[in-house]
Amino acid sequence: MYLMLVDVVIRYIFDLNNIGLSRIGNKVADLN
């Protein structure tokens, strides 16, 4: 039970990080 919750939280955090990185990459691409 707890392992499943931890897995979901970790995946959610990684998804947020991926979205943040892609947004930063888009901003850098716009500047260039």
Buried (B, 14 or more C-beta within 10 A) or exposed (E): EEEEEEEEEEEEEEEEEEEEEEEEEEEEEEEE
